[in-house]
Amino acid sequence: MQIHVKGHQVEVTPAIRDYAIAKFERIGRTLDHVNELTIVISVEKLLHKAEVTVLCAGRTLHAETTSTDMYAALDALVDKLGAQGRKLKSKRADHHADEVRSARYA
C-alpha cells in the first residue's frame, strides 16, 4: 500500500506526515487490497481541511473533513473512511448463505 501525503498551498511538516501515515496504516488492515491512498491537506482561512482518496480492488473511496485543528481533521477523516470501509465490507458479505444451505439440504 502506497500512502501519499500532499499539501495544497500549505507545507506538510514531517510531524503531520508521520501522524497521517500512522493513522492511515490501520485502514489498510480493515480494507482489502488497498493499492494507493492519497491524503491532501489544506488550510482555508481558519479551517483545516483534509481529504483522502483510496484506490482499492475495483472501488474508489473518498472522504473529506474540516476542523479547527489539522490533527482533529485527520482523526475525523480516519473515522469517516473506517465507516465507509465497514459499509463496503457488509455489502460484499453473503448474508443469504444460511438460506441457501437450508434449501440445498432440505
Order of alpha helices (4+ residues) and beta strands (2+ residues): beta-alpha-beta-beta-beta-alpha-alpha
